[in-house]
Amino acid sequence: MGIMDKFIVENGLYAEGYEYVCGVDEVGRGPLAGPVVCAAVIMPRGDAIEGVDDSKKLTAKRREALAEEIKRRAVALAICRVEPDIIDKINILQATRLCMKNAVESLSPPPWFVLTDGNMTLDISLPQRSIVKGDANCYCIGAASIVAKVARDEMMREYAAIYPGYGFERNAGYGTAEHIAAIKERGLTPVHRRSFTKKWQ
């Protein structure tokens, strides 16, 4: 897929008169530890940064360079997080929806239309559409996925310094063999999701 193919949805919305189209994506639904992080991004109309794609397809170095470029060029950008205690209280799906809603509502100027990755309907008053594999197929969602991933990885590196021995700097809180062995040996940290780690508590 070429870069211009990723603008089909946005271009359709621009043609309908929507000036500010926002892409939203989340990172961190699956990990055993750390927050879920969402980014909402409005990119300038006609802007195309080569290489914007699903963040999981990119190397860490490439993601970081792209995230800086996206932040520099964005009309509006917001990053929000929802902590493990809230995830445990309301479940990961609701926590992700809340995180996405907060990110969208933090944008200034506000978007006219919201595009979310996957199959996620948000509790917002704005018109919205969810796109399956949106992070790979839609430019503004891809941009949001990169910004969210880089932000969350940075948060998990900070937690790695506070809670050494769990490998957060390598596993970003996901349930790797190293991470699970550390939980069994050391117990849980304050940033672990209790609802995700019941079998080791």
Order of alpha helices (4+ residues) and beta strands (2+ residues): alpha-beta-beta-alpha-beta-alpha-alpha-beta-beta-alpha-alpha-alpha-alpha
